[in-house]
């Protein structure tokens, strides 16, 4: 499988003013694209309809070579938040996402670059993995600093590319080289 990253990121400008950040993942992806000569697709969404559109679109055969789905959102326990939705509609649970994805994540790395999405019961994460067919699910169990999580995301994707999807080597190298950062962020694979 050729290495490639599909990133879907929230429209941060919709968030509460004090919660806005200026860091977008597009520059991180550009760095990885140049460093690893990998293909990268970057899209921003604000609503469930937009998210569903891209999830449906990326099921097309021409996107089959993309091994990583990079989901950059605000998050909470077992969920992500769509910033363009009204308060009651903005939460997308892992279960909701697995239904929306309709098999898109089969045999892929799915990385949640969002606060606390992997916090809580490991059973929910295993259910998401099983329901979607994802090879690996990763993300954070704590509220994260945008810069530190960006550094960790780059390091994690670097290890995936370096070790050609061998989880044991990726996990071992992340623990070996980035353990302090992993612990601070609550990074989990």
VMD Tcl script that builds the backbone (N, CA, C; Angstrom):
set m [mol new atoms 567]
animate dup $m
set s [atomselect $m all]
$s set {name element resname resid chain x y z} {
  {N N UNK 1 A 0.835 -1.182 0.000}
  {CA C UNK 1 A 0.000 0.000 0.000}
  {C C UNK 1 A 0.880 1.246 0.000}
  {N N UNK 2 A 0.627 2.159 -0.921}
  {CA C UNK 2 A 1.386 3.403 -0.987}
  {C C UNK 2 A 0.986 4.286 0.193}
  {N N UNK 3 A 1.953 4.985 0.733}
  {CA C UNK 3 A 1.672 5.848 1.869}
  {C C UNK 3 A 1.015 7.139 1.424}
  {N N UNK 4 A -0.032 7.486 2.101}
  {CA C UNK 4 A -0.700 8.751 1.864}
  {C C UNK 4 A -1.539 9.103 3.070}
  {N N UNK 5 A -1.807 10.395 3.223}
  {CA C UNK 5 A -2.583 10.895 4.357}
  {C C UNK 5 A -3.783 11.668 3.829}
  {N N UNK 6 A -4.947 11.335 4.348}
  {CA C UNK 6 A -6.140 12.145 4.127}
  {C C UNK 6 A -6.451 12.817 5.453}
  {N N UNK 7 A -6.441 14.132 5.441}
  {CA C UNK 7 A -6.727 14.896 6.654}
  {C C UNK 7 A -8.072 15.602 6.495}
  {N N UNK 8 A -8.917 15.418 7.480}
  {CA C UNK 8 A -10.160 16.183 7.572}
  {C C UNK 8 A -10.077 16.969 8.875}
  {N N UNK 9 A -10.183 18.281 8.738}
  {CA C UNK 9 A -9.992 19.171 9.885}
  {C C UNK 9 A -11.213 20.067 10.055}
  {N N UNK 10 A -11.525 20.400 11.296}
  {CA C UNK 10 A -12.641 21.289 11.562}
  {C C UNK 10 A -12.321 22.708 11.107}
  {N N UNK 11 A -13.355 23.488 10.939}
  {CA C UNK 11 A -13.228 24.930 10.677}
  {C C UNK 11 A -13.081 25.612 12.033}
  {N N UNK 12 A -11.860 25.811 12.461}
  {CA C UNK 12 A -11.600 26.334 13.804}
  {C C UNK 12 A -12.226 27.706 14.038}
  {N N UNK 13 A -12.453 28.474 12.997}
  {CA C UNK 13 A -12.968 29.831 13.146}
  {C C UNK 13 A -14.372 29.872 13.748}
  {N N UNK 14 A -15.078 28.750 13.746}
  {CA C UNK 14 A -16.424 28.713 14.300}
  {C C UNK 14 A -16.433 28.565 15.817}
  {N N UNK 15 A -15.308 28.253 16.416}
  {CA C UNK 15 A -15.298 27.955 17.847}
  {C C UNK 15 A -15.403 29.224 18.686}
  {N N UNK 16 A -15.678 29.028 19.953}
  {CA C UNK 16 A -15.734 30.133 20.894}
  {C C UNK 16 A -14.432 30.914 20.793}
  {N N UNK 17 A -14.525 32.231 20.798}
  {CA C UNK 17 A -13.358 33.076 20.541}
  {C C UNK 17 A -12.144 32.698 21.391}
  {N N UNK 18 A -12.327 32.441 22.665}
  {CA C UNK 18 A -11.217 32.107 23.546}
  {C C UNK 18 A -10.632 30.731 23.274}
  {N N UNK 19 A -11.335 29.926 22.481}
  {CA C UNK 19 A -10.908 28.561 22.204}
  {C C UNK 19 A -10.312 28.421 20.804}
  {N N UNK 20 A -10.241 29.502 20.062}
  {CA C UNK 20 A -9.707 29.454 18.700}
  {C C UNK 20 A -8.203 29.278 18.731}
  {N N UNK 21 A -7.722 28.562 17.750}
  {CA C UNK 21 A -6.271 28.435 17.591}
  {C C UNK 21 A -5.926 28.739 16.148}
  {N N UNK 22 A -4.732 29.200 15.934}
  {CA C UNK 22 A -4.310 29.572 14.586}
  {C C UNK 22 A -3.589 28.423 13.882}
  {N N UNK 23 A -3.333 27.342 14.583}
  {CA C UNK 23 A -2.597 26.228 14.004}
  {C C UNK 23 A -3.518 25.346 13.179}
  {N N UNK 24 A -3.219 25.235 11.902}
  {CA C UNK 24 A -3.931 24.321 11.015}
  {C C UNK 24 A -2.961 23.220 10.622}
  {N N UNK 25 A -3.475 22.045 10.356}
  {CA C UNK 25 A -2.608 20.904 10.059}
  {C C UNK 25 A -2.018 20.943 8.658}
  {N N UNK 26 A -2.490 21.831 7.812}
  {CA C UNK 26 A -2.023 21.874 6.430}
  {C C UNK 26 A -0.501 22.033 6.336}
  {N N UNK 27 A 0.096 22.869 7.161}
  {CA C UNK 27 A 1.554 23.057 7.114}
  {C C UNK 27 A 2.291 21.803 7.587}
  {N N UNK 28 A 1.724 21.083 8.559}
  {CA C UNK 28 A 2.317 19.819 9.009}
  {C C UNK 28 A 2.308 18.804 7.872}
  {N N UNK 29 A 1.197 18.767 7.185}
  {CA C UNK 29 A 1.052 17.822 6.069}
  {C C UNK 29 A 2.028 18.140 4.942}
  {N N UNK 30 A 2.243 19.414 4.689}
  {CA C UNK 30 A 3.204 19.818 3.661}
  {C C UNK 30 A 4.607 19.331 4.025}
  {N N UNK 31 A 4.964 19.468 5.296}
  {CA C UNK 31 A 6.257 18.980 5.767}
  {C C UNK 31 A 6.395 17.472 5.547}
  {N N UNK 32 A 5.365 16.719 5.936}
  {CA C UNK 32 A 5.396 15.258 5.761}
  {C C UNK 32 A 5.421 14.868 4.283}
  {N N UNK 33 A 4.672 15.585 3.483}
  {CA C UNK 33 A 4.618 15.308 2.044}
  {C C UNK 33 A 6.006 15.447 1.417}
  {N N UNK 34 A 6.703 16.503 1.797}
  {CA C UNK 34 A 8.051 16.733 1.256}
  {C C UNK 34 A 9.073 15.767 1.861}
  {N N UNK 35 A 8.945 15.490 3.148}
  {CA C UNK 35 A 9.896 14.615 3.825}
  {C C UNK 35 A 9.805 13.171 3.351}
  {N N UNK 36 A 8.591 12.688 3.147}
  {CA C UNK 36 A 8.378 11.278 2.821}
  {C C UNK 36 A 7.885 11.049 1.393}
  {N N UNK 37 A 7.756 12.114 0.632}
  {CA C UNK 37 A 7.252 11.999 -0.735}
  {C C UNK 37 A 5.935 11.207 -0.762}
  {N N UNK 38 A 5.069 11.535 0.176}
  {CA C UNK 38 A 3.775 10.854 0.262}
  {C C UNK 38 A 2.688 11.756 -0.315}
  {N N UNK 39 A 1.598 11.157 -0.674}
  {CA C UNK 39 A 0.450 11.917 -1.150}
  {C C UNK 39 A -0.338 12.434 0.045}
  {N N UNK 40 A -0.861 13.641 -0.092}
  {CA C UNK 40 A -1.622 14.259 0.981}
  {C C UNK 40 A -2.876 14.914 0.405}
  {N N UNK 41 A -3.989 14.703 1.086}
  {CA C UNK 41 A -5.234 15.405 0.779}
  {C C UNK 41 A -5.687 16.076 2.062}
  {N N UNK 42 A -6.030 17.353 1.954}
  {CA C UNK 42 A -6.438 18.144 3.115}
  {C C UNK 42 A -7.796 18.794 2.833}
  {N N UNK 43 A -8.763 18.567 3.729}
  {CA C UNK 43 A -10.082 19.171 3.589}
  {C C UNK 43 A -10.544 19.693 4.944}
  {N N UNK 44 A -11.311 20.790 4.906}
  {CA C UNK 44 A -11.874 21.366 6.133}
  {C C UNK 44 A -13.386 21.226 6.099}
  {N N UNK 45 A -13.950 20.930 7.268}
  {CA C UNK 45 A -15.399 20.765 7.386}
  {C C UNK 45 A -15.904 21.502 8.616}
  {N N UNK 46 A -17.157 21.923 8.540}
  {CA C UNK 46 A -17.784 22.576 9.690}
  {C C UNK 46 A -19.050 21.854 10.120}
  {N N UNK 47 A -19.646 21.070 9.226}
  {CA C UNK 47 A -20.932 20.444 9.520}
  {C C UNK 47 A -20.892 18.943 9.269}
  {N N UNK 48 A -21.883 18.238 9.807}
  {CA C UNK 48 A -21.998 16.797 9.568}
  {C C UNK 48 A -22.181 16.512 8.089}
  {N N UNK 49 A -22.935 17.349 7.408}
  {CA C UNK 49 A -23.160 17.144 5.971}
  {C C UNK 49 A -21.835 17.232 5.211}
  {N N UNK 50 A -20.983 18.185 5.556}
  {CA C UNK 50 A -19.681 18.303 4.898}
  {C C UNK 50 A -18.793 17.105 5.228}
  {N N UNK 51 A -18.794 16.695 6.486}
  {CA C UNK 51 A -18.021 15.524 6.883}
  {C C UNK 51 A -18.500 14.296 6.129}
  {N N UNK 52 A -19.800 14.103 6.058}
  {CA C UNK 52 A -20.351 12.950 5.338}
  {C C UNK 52 A -19.977 12.989 3.865}
  {N N UNK 53 A -20.019 14.178 3.265}
  {CA C UNK 53 A -19.643 14.322 1.854}
  {C C UNK 53 A -18.235 13.787 1.616}
  {N N UNK 54 A -17.285 14.213 2.437}
  {CA C UNK 54 A -15.894 13.773 2.230}
  {C C UNK 54 A -15.706 12.302 2.578}
  {N N UNK 55 A -16.361 11.821 3.600}
  {CA C UNK 55 A -16.254 10.393 3.907}
  {C C UNK 55 A -16.776 9.563 2.734}
  {N N UNK 56 A -17.868 9.991 2.139}
  {CA C UNK 56 A -18.398 9.288 0.962}
  {C C UNK 56 A -17.438 9.404 -0.219}
  {N N UNK 57 A -16.932 10.588 -0.443}
  {CA C UNK 57 A -16.026 10.844 -1.579}
  {C C UNK 57 A -14.759 9.992 -1.484}
  {N N UNK 58 A -14.202 9.884 -0.284}
  {CA C UNK 58 A -12.936 9.169 -0.127}
  {C C UNK 58 A -13.083 7.653 -0.187}
  {N N UNK 59 A -14.294 7.158 -0.347}
  {CA C UNK 59 A -14.491 5.730 -0.579}
  {C C UNK 59 A -14.204 5.354 -2.032}
  {N N UNK 60 A -14.074 6.345 -2.912}
  {CA C UNK 60 A -13.773 6.064 -4.316}
  {C C UNK 60 A -12.420 5.374 -4.452}
  {N N UNK 61 A -12.317 4.521 -5.433}
  {CA C UNK 61 A -11.139 3.659 -5.618}
  {C C UNK 61 A -9.828 4.454 -5.732}
  {N N UNK 62 A -9.864 5.645 -6.287}
  {CA C UNK 62 A -8.618 6.402 -6.462}
  {C C UNK 62 A -7.979 6.830 -5.139}
  {N N UNK 63 A -8.705 6.683 -4.036}
  {CA C UNK 63 A -8.160 7.042 -2.726}
  {C C UNK 63 A -7.733 5.816 -1.921}
  {N N UNK 64 A -7.762 4.659 -2.519}
  {CA C UNK 64 A -7.436 3.418 -1.819}
  {C C UNK 64 A -6.016 3.337 -1.305}
  {N N UNK 65 A -5.096 4.076 -1.915}
  {CA C UNK 65 A -3.690 4.027 -1.505}
  {C C UNK 65 A -3.375 4.885 -0.283}
  {N N UNK 66 A -4.326 5.617 0.209}
  {CA C UNK 66 A -4.084 6.472 1.368}
  {C C UNK 66 A -4.238 5.632 2.635}
  {N N UNK 67 A -3.145 5.471 3.362}
  {CA C UNK 67 A -3.130 4.553 4.501}
  {C C UNK 67 A -3.488 5.201 5.836}
  {N N UNK 68 A -3.515 6.544 5.884}
  {CA C UNK 68 A -3.750 7.251 7.141}
  {C C UNK 68 A -4.914 8.223 6.990}
  {N N UNK 69 A -5.849 8.151 7.939}
  {CA C UNK 69 A -6.883 9.173 8.070}
  {C C UNK 69 A -6.551 9.982 9.312}
  {N N UNK 70 A -6.343 11.266 9.116}
  {CA C UNK 70 A -5.922 12.199 10.144}
  {C C UNK 70 A -7.109 13.116 10.421}
  {N N UNK 71 A -7.749 12.971 11.580}
  {CA C UNK 71 A -8.961 13.709 11.919}
  {C C UNK 71 A -8.638 14.734 12.989}
  {N N UNK 72 A -8.676 16.007 12.618}
  {CA C UNK 72 A -8.256 17.093 13.499}
  {C C UNK 72 A -9.469 17.945 13.886}
  {N N UNK 73 A -9.916 17.773 15.129}
  {CA C UNK 73 A -11.131 18.413 15.632}
  {C C UNK 73 A -10.955 18.756 17.096}
  {N N UNK 74 A -11.908 19.519 17.639}
  {CA C UNK 74 A -12.066 19.536 19.092}
  {C C UNK 74 A -12.645 18.176 19.438}
  {N N UNK 75 A -12.417 17.731 20.667}
  {CA C UNK 75 A -12.948 16.430 21.042}
  {C C UNK 75 A -13.300 16.344 22.500}
  {N N UNK 76 A -13.923 15.237 22.819}
  {CA C UNK 76 A -14.223 14.887 24.196}
  {C C UNK 76 A -14.312 13.364 24.237}
  {N N UNK 77 A -14.596 12.804 25.372}
  {CA C UNK 77 A -14.585 11.357 25.539}
  {C C UNK 77 A -15.375 10.666 24.427}
  {N N UNK 78 A -14.661 9.855 23.643}
  {CA C UNK 78 A -15.221 9.051 22.550}
  {C C UNK 78 A -16.006 9.866 21.533}
  {N N UNK 79 A -15.580 11.123 21.288}
  {CA C UNK 79 A -16.297 11.951 20.323}
  {C C UNK 79 A -15.404 13.053 19.757}
  {N N UNK 80 A -15.875 13.590 18.625}
  {CA C UNK 80 A -15.285 14.797 18.039}
  {C C UNK 80 A -16.398 15.829 17.944}
  {N N UNK 81 A -16.023 17.077 17.688}
  {CA C UNK 81 A -16.991 18.159 17.659}
  {C C UNK 81 A -16.910 18.894 16.327}
  {N N UNK 82 A -18.059 19.080 15.698}
  {CA C UNK 82 A -18.152 19.833 14.444}
  {C C UNK 82 A -18.547 21.260 14.761}
  {N N UNK 83 A -17.660 22.162 14.479}
  {CA C UNK 83 A -17.786 23.533 14.962}
  {C C UNK 83 A -18.823 24.377 14.232}
  {N N UNK 84 A -19.319 23.935 13.094}
  {CA C UNK 84 A -20.322 24.716 12.378}
  {C C UNK 84 A -21.742 24.335 12.723}
  {N N UNK 85 A -21.902 23.346 13.594}
  {CA C UNK 85 A -23.240 22.879 13.964}
  {C C UNK 85 A -23.744 23.604 15.206}
  {N N UNK 86 A -25.049 23.581 15.384}
  {CA C UNK 86 A -25.638 24.120 16.602}
  {C C UNK 86 A -25.262 23.219 17.771}
  {N N UNK 87 A -25.366 23.739 18.953}
  {CA C UNK 87 A -24.909 23.066 20.175}
  {C C UNK 87 A -25.332 21.598 20.257}
  {N N UNK 88 A -26.588 21.281 20.028}
  {CA C UNK 88 A -27.082 19.914 20.185}
  {C C UNK 88 A -26.651 18.975 19.060}
  {N N UNK 89 A -26.191 19.515 17.946}
  {CA C UNK 89 A -25.830 18.693 16.788}
  {C C UNK 89 A -24.330 18.589 16.540}
  {N N UNK 90 A -23.527 19.263 17.351}
  {CA C UNK 90 A -22.105 19.339 17.024}
  {C C UNK 90 A -21.295 18.101 17.415}
  {N N UNK 91 A -21.783 17.283 18.322}
  {CA C UNK 91 A -21.035 16.112 18.784}
  {C C UNK 91 A -21.239 14.929 17.839}
  {N N UNK 92 A -20.128 14.327 17.417}
  {CA C UNK 92 A -20.146 13.096 16.626}
  {C C UNK 92 A -19.406 12.051 17.457}
  {N N UNK 93 A -20.122 11.055 17.936}
  {CA C UNK 93 A -19.500 10.008 18.741}
  {C C UNK 93 A -18.710 9.063 17.842}
  {N N UNK 94 A -17.863 8.249 18.449}
  {CA C UNK 94 A -17.140 7.240 17.672}
  {C C UNK 94 A -18.123 6.309 16.968}
  {N N UNK 95 A -19.213 5.968 17.626}
  {CA C UNK 95 A -20.236 5.115 17.017}
  {C C UNK 95 A -20.855 5.809 15.804}
  {N N UNK 96 A -21.206 7.090 15.954}
  {CA C UNK 96 A -21.754 7.858 14.826}
  {C C UNK 96 A -20.767 7.873 13.662}
  {N N UNK 97 A -19.506 8.117 13.976}
  {CA C UNK 97 A -18.483 8.196 12.933}
  {C C UNK 97 A -18.306 6.861 12.232}
  {N N UNK 98 A -18.367 5.774 12.974}
  {CA C UNK 98 A -18.218 4.454 12.342}
  {C C UNK 98 A -19.370 4.202 11.368}
  {N N UNK 99 A -20.565 4.656 11.709}
  {CA C UNK 99 A -21.719 4.506 10.812}
  {C C UNK 99 A -21.545 5.415 9.594}
  {N N UNK 100 A -21.112 6.637 9.806}
  {CA C UNK 100 A -20.909 7.575 8.699}
  {C C UNK 100 A -19.822 7.080 7.740}
  {N N UNK 101 A -18.785 6.444 8.278}
  {CA C UNK 101 A -17.637 6.019 7.458}
  {C C UNK 101 A -17.966 4.842 6.546}
  {N N UNK 102 A -18.898 4.009 6.916}
  {CA C UNK 102 A -19.341 2.885 6.069}
  {C C UNK 102 A -18.176 2.092 5.475}
  {N N UNK 103 A -17.234 1.679 6.307}
  {CA C UNK 103 A -16.135 0.841 5.844}
  {C C UNK 103 A -14.936 1.588 5.289}
  {N N UNK 104 A -14.991 2.895 5.250}
  {CA C UNK 104 A -13.889 3.697 4.688}
  {C C UNK 104 A -12.560 3.459 5.395}
  {N N UNK 105 A -12.596 3.192 6.697}
  {CA C UNK 105 A -11.373 3.075 7.484}
  {C C UNK 105 A -10.793 1.658 7.501}
  {N N UNK 106 A -11.355 0.748 6.733}
  {CA C UNK 106 A -10.880 -0.632 6.713}
  {C C UNK 106 A -9.404 -0.691 6.335}
  {N N UNK 107 A -8.617 -1.363 7.186}
  {CA C UNK 107 A -7.176 -1.548 6.992}
  {C C UNK 107 A -6.391 -0.238 6.968}
  {N N UNK 108 A -6.874 0.781 7.645}
  {CA C UNK 108 A -6.213 2.092 7.678}
  {C C UNK 108 A -5.787 2.441 9.097}
  {N N UNK 109 A -4.855 3.373 9.195}
  {CA C UNK 109 A -4.539 4.037 10.450}
  {C C UNK 109 A -5.545 5.176 10.581}
  {N N UNK 110 A -6.224 5.274 11.714}
  {CA C UNK 110 A -7.142 6.378 11.974}
  {C C UNK 110 A -6.606 7.110 13.196}
  {N N UNK 111 A -6.213 8.371 12.990}
  {CA C UNK 111 A -5.618 9.148 14.074}
  {C C UNK 111 A -6.510 10.344 14.406}
  {N N UNK 112 A -6.904 10.427 15.673}
  {CA C UNK 112 A -7.702 11.541 16.173}
  {C C UNK 112 A -6.774 12.564 16.813}
  {N N UNK 113 A -6.584 13.682 16.146}
  {CA C UNK 113 A -5.794 14.762 16.713}
  {C C UNK 113 A -6.778 15.723 17.376}
  {N N UNK 114 A -7.284 15.276 18.506}
  {CA C UNK 114 A -8.325 16.015 19.224}
  {C C UNK 114 A -8.217 15.698 20.710}
  {N N UNK 115 A -8.612 16.645 21.517}
  {CA C UNK 115 A -8.564 16.451 22.969}
  {C C UNK 115 A -9.486 15.320 23.402}
  {N N UNK 116 A -8.976 14.452 24.238}
  {CA C UNK 116 A -9.734 13.468 25.012}
  {C C UNK 116 A -10.564 12.457 24.219}
  {N N UNK 117 A -10.456 12.389 22.914}
  {CA C UNK 117 A -11.301 11.467 22.141}
  {C C UNK 117 A -11.082 10.020 22.570}
  {N N UNK 118 A -9.872 9.658 22.963}
  {CA C UNK 118 A -9.611 8.276 23.375}
  {C C UNK 118 A -9.646 8.094 24.897}
  {N N UNK 119 A -10.182 9.088 25.601}
  {CA C UNK 119 A -10.359 8.985 27.043}
  {C C UNK 119 A -11.526 8.050 27.343}
  {N N UNK 120 A -11.431 7.313 28.414}
  {CA C UNK 120 A -12.535 6.459 28.822}
  {C C UNK 120 A -12.292 5.006 28.467}
  {N N UNK 121 A -13.353 4.269 28.410}
  {CA C UNK 121 A -13.306 2.827 28.213}
  {C C UNK 121 A -12.609 2.422 26.918}
  {N N UNK 122 A -11.648 1.529 27.037}
  {CA C UNK 122 A -10.979 0.982 25.858}
  {C C UNK 122 A -11.953 0.169 25.012}
  {N N UNK 123 A -13.018 -0.289 25.629}
  {CA C UNK 123 A -14.037 -1.071 24.915}
  {C C UNK 123 A -14.639 -0.255 23.768}
  {N N UNK 124 A -14.924 1.021 24.022}
  {CA C UNK 124 A -15.494 1.898 22.980}
  {C C UNK 124 A -14.535 2.043 21.804}
  {N N UNK 125 A -13.271 2.158 22.101}
  {CA C UNK 125 A -12.259 2.295 21.049}
  {C C UNK 125 A -12.142 0.990 20.267}
  {N N UNK 126 A -12.145 -0.115 20.972}
  {CA C UNK 126 A -12.111 -1.428 20.306}
  {C C UNK 126 A -13.354 -1.650 19.454}
  {N N UNK 127 A -14.517 -1.197 19.936}
  {CA C UNK 127 A -15.740 -1.294 19.140}
  {C C UNK 127 A -15.613 -0.464 17.860}
  {N N UNK 128 A -15.065 0.751 17.983}
  {CA C UNK 128 A -14.863 1.595 16.804}
  {C C UNK 128 A -13.935 0.888 15.814}
  {N N UNK 129 A -12.850 0.347 16.331}
  {CA C UNK 129 A -11.888 -0.361 15.478}
  {C C UNK 129 A -12.560 -1.538 14.779}
  {N N UNK 130 A -13.311 -2.301 15.519}
  {CA C UNK 130 A -14.000 -3.458 14.969}
  {C C UNK 130 A -15.086 -3.047 13.969}
  {N N UNK 131 A -15.884 -2.044 14.328}
  {CA C UNK 131 A -16.978 -1.589 13.466}
  {C C UNK 131 A -16.470 -1.008 12.147}
  {N N UNK 132 A -15.314 -0.344 12.190}
  {CA C UNK 132 A -14.795 0.324 10.988}
  {C C UNK 132 A -13.812 -0.533 10.205}
  {N N UNK 133 A -13.238 -1.553 10.845}
  {CA C UNK 133 A -12.208 -2.347 10.185}
  {C C UNK 133 A -10.854 -1.672 10.182}
  {N N UNK 134 A -10.700 -0.596 10.970}
  {CA C UNK 134 A -9.416 0.110 11.038}
  {C C UNK 134 A -8.327 -0.823 11.558}
  {N N UNK 135 A -7.136 -0.715 10.980}
  {CA C UNK 135 A -6.010 -1.495 11.480}
  {C C UNK 135 A -5.538 -0.964 12.819}
  {N N UNK 136 A -5.455 0.367 12.935}
  {CA C UNK 136 A -4.969 1.012 14.149}
  {C C UNK 136 A -5.764 2.277 14.397}
  {N N UNK 137 A -6.036 2.551 15.664}
  {CA C UNK 137 A -6.709 3.771 16.077}
  {C C UNK 137 A -5.793 4.440 17.096}
  {N N UNK 138 A -5.562 5.725 16.916}
  {CA C UNK 138 A -4.683 6.456 17.825}
  {C C UNK 138 A -5.286 7.821 18.126}
  {N N UNK 139 A -4.792 8.424 19.199}
  {CA C UNK 139 A -5.250 9.750 19.575}
  {C C UNK 139 A -4.865 10.063 20.998}
  {N N UNK 140 A -5.582 10.996 21.590}
  {CA C UNK 140 A -5.213 11.544 22.885}
  {C C UNK 140 A -6.294 11.303 23.935}
  {N N UNK 141 A -5.840 11.093 25.176}
  {CA C UNK 141 A -6.758 10.898 26.299}
  {C C UNK 141 A -6.836 12.138 27.182}
  {N N UNK 142 A -6.049 13.149 26.870}
  {CA C UNK 142 A -6.017 14.370 27.674}
  {C C UNK 142 A -6.320 15.582 26.799}
  {N N UNK 143 A -6.571 16.727 27.447}
  {CA C UNK 143 A -6.637 17.987 26.720}
  {C C UNK 143 A -5.221 18.291 26.266}
  {N N UNK 144 A -5.066 18.646 25.003}
  {CA C UNK 144 A -3.716 18.768 24.467}
  {C C UNK 144 A -3.400 20.189 24.027}
  {N N UNK 145 A -2.139 20.512 24.142}
  {CA C UNK 145 A -1.590 21.747 23.613}
  {C C UNK 145 A -1.419 21.561 22.101}
  {N N UNK 146 A -1.878 22.519 21.314}
  {CA C UNK 146 A -1.837 22.402 19.858}
  {C C UNK 146 A -0.441 22.192 19.291}
  {N N UNK 147 A 0.547 22.875 19.823}
  {CA C UNK 147 A 1.919 22.742 19.324}
  {C C UNK 147 A 2.485 21.372 19.684}
  {N N UNK 148 A 2.305 20.954 20.933}
  {CA C UNK 148 A 2.840 19.653 21.352}
  {C C UNK 148 A 2.172 18.499 20.601}
  {N N UNK 149 A 0.868 18.605 20.402}
  {CA C UNK 149 A 0.199 17.526 19.660}
  {C C UNK 149 A 0.634 17.528 18.197}
  {N N UNK 150 A 0.917 18.684 17.625}
  {CA C UNK 150 A 1.419 18.753 16.244}
  {C C UNK 150 A 2.777 18.058 16.136}
  {N N UNK 151 A 3.639 18.300 17.111}
  {CA C UNK 151 A 4.949 17.640 17.130}
  {C C UNK 151 A 4.765 16.132 17.233}
  {N N UNK 152 A 3.876 15.697 18.125}
  {CA C UNK 152 A 3.620 14.274 18.294}
  {C C UNK 152 A 3.025 13.657 17.029}
  {N N UNK 153 A 2.105 14.370 16.385}
  {CA C UNK 153 A 1.491 13.865 15.151}
  {C C UNK 153 A 2.547 13.649 14.072}
  {N N UNK 154 A 3.437 14.617 13.903}
  {CA C UNK 154 A 4.514 14.472 12.909}
  {C C UNK 154 A 5.385 13.261 13.259}
  {N N UNK 155 A 5.762 13.138 14.521}
  {CA C UNK 155 A 6.607 12.016 14.942}
  {C C UNK 155 A 5.911 10.685 14.704}
  {N N UNK 156 A 4.629 10.612 15.015}
  {CA C UNK 156 A 3.864 9.377 14.838}
  {C C UNK 156 A 3.783 8.988 13.359}
  {N N UNK 157 A 3.441 9.931 12.506}
  {CA C UNK 157 A 3.352 9.619 11.072}
  {C C UNK 157 A 4.718 9.251 10.513}
  {N N UNK 158 A 5.748 9.916 10.989}
  {CA C UNK 158 A 7.114 9.558 10.583}
  {C C UNK 158 A 7.406 8.100 10.925}
  {N N UNK 159 A 7.012 7.671 12.110}
  {CA C UNK 159 A 7.267 6.282 12.514}
  {C C UNK 159 A 6.448 5.295 11.685}
  {N N UNK 160 A 5.224 5.665 11.337}
  {CA C UNK 160 A 4.418 4.801 10.469}
  {C C UNK 160 A 5.116 4.619 9.129}
  {N N UNK 161 A 5.550 5.709 8.533}
  {CA C UNK 161 A 6.227 5.632 7.231}
  {C C UNK 161 A 7.553 4.891 7.348}
  {N N UNK 162 A 8.274 5.141 8.408}
  {CA C UNK 162 A 9.587 4.535 8.608}
  {C C UNK 162 A 9.485 3.018 8.786}
  {N N UNK 163 A 8.492 2.565 9.527}
  {CA C UNK 163 A 8.386 1.142 9.828}
  {C C UNK 163 A 7.328 0.415 9.011}
  {N N UNK 164 A 6.828 1.073 7.990}
  {CA C UNK 164 A 5.910 0.441 7.034}
  {C C UNK 164 A 4.766 -0.298 7.696}
  {N N UNK 165 A 4.102 0.369 8.619}
  {CA C UNK 165 A 2.872 -0.112 9.229}
  {C C UNK 165 A 3.022 -1.301 10.162}
  {N N UNK 166 A 4.188 -1.518 10.705}
  {CA C UNK 166 A 4.371 -2.581 11.689}
  {C C UNK 166 A 4.124 -1.984 13.064}
  {N N UNK 167 A 2.944 -2.246 13.613}
  {CA C UNK 167 A 2.525 -1.587 14.848}
  {C C UNK 167 A 3.532 -1.743 15.976}
  {N N UNK 168 A 4.072 -2.927 16.145}
  {CA C UNK 168 A 5.007 -3.147 17.253}
  {C C UNK 168 A 6.191 -2.200 17.152}
  {N N UNK 169 A 6.712 -2.021 15.943}
  {CA C UNK 169 A 7.851 -1.125 15.771}
  {C C UNK 169 A 7.449 0.326 15.961}
  {N N UNK 170 A 6.273 0.698 15.462}
  {CA C UNK 170 A 5.790 2.064 15.637}
  {C C UNK 170 A 5.594 2.350 17.122}
  {N N UNK 171 A 4.923 1.449 17.814}
  {CA C UNK 171 A 4.663 1.630 19.246}
  {C C UNK 171 A 5.967 1.690 20.022}
  {N N UNK 172 A 6.876 0.763 19.745}
  {CA C UNK 172 A 8.163 0.723 20.435}
  {C C UNK 172 A 8.955 1.996 20.193}
  {N N UNK 173 A 9.013 2.457 18.944}
  {CA C UNK 173 A 9.805 3.652 18.649}
  {C C UNK 173 A 9.168 4.897 19.250}
  {N N UNK 174 A 7.830 4.975 19.284}
  {CA C UNK 174 A 7.185 6.120 19.922}
  {C C UNK 174 A 7.507 6.127 21.415}
  {N N UNK 175 A 7.453 4.973 22.040}
  {CA C UNK 175 A 7.788 4.889 23.465}
  {C C UNK 175 A 9.256 5.221 23.711}
  {N N UNK 176 A 10.118 4.756 22.819}
  {CA C UNK 176 A 11.557 4.960 22.986}
  {C C UNK 176 A 11.954 6.431 22.811}
  {N N UNK 177 A 11.436 7.062 21.769}
  {CA C UNK 177 A 11.889 8.412 21.434}
  {C C UNK 177 A 11.004 9.530 21.977}
  {N N UNK 178 A 9.737 9.242 22.208}
  {CA C UNK 178 A 8.796 10.314 22.517}
  {C C UNK 178 A 7.976 10.053 23.775}
  {N N UNK 179 A 8.471 9.236 24.683}
  {CA C UNK 179 A 7.702 8.808 25.849}
  {C C UNK 179 A 7.210 9.979 26.698}
  {N N UNK 180 A 8.049 10.952 26.954}
  {CA C UNK 180 A 7.630 12.100 27.771}
  {C C UNK 180 A 6.491 12.865 27.120}
  {N N UNK 181 A 6.578 13.059 25.824}
  {CA C UNK 181 A 5.528 13.752 25.084}
  {C C UNK 181 A 4.252 12.917 25.064}
  {N N UNK 182 A 4.400 11.610 24.813}
  {CA C UNK 182 A 3.253 10.704 24.829}
  {C C UNK 182 A 2.498 10.776 26.154}
  {N N UNK 183 A 3.252 10.756 27.243}
  {CA C UNK 183 A 2.632 10.773 28.571}
  {C C UNK 183 A 1.939 12.108 28.844}
  {N N UNK 184 A 2.579 13.199 28.471}
  {CA C UNK 184 A 1.997 14.520 28.696}
  {C C UNK 184 A 0.660 14.678 27.961}
  {N N UNK 185 A 0.582 14.132 26.756}
  {CA C UNK 185 A -0.612 14.268 25.934}
  {C C UNK 185 A -1.634 13.145 26.137}
  {N N UNK 186 A -1.194 12.076 26.791}
  {CA C UNK 186 A -2.065 10.921 26.915}
  {C C UNK 186 A -2.231 10.227 25.565}
  {N N UNK 187 A -1.139 10.159 24.806}
  {CA C UNK 187 A -1.188 9.540 23.475}
  {C C UNK 187 A -1.385 8.047 23.598}
  {N N UNK 188 A -2.254 7.511 22.757}
  {CA C UNK 188 A -2.611 6.098 22.841}
  {C C UNK 188 A -2.735 5.525 21.428}
  {N N UNK 189 A -2.173 4.332 21.239}
  {CA C UNK 189 A -2.335 3.611 19.970}
  {C C UNK 189 A -3.126 2.345 20.274}
}
mol reanalyze $m
mol bondsrecalc $m
mol representation Tube
mol addrep $m
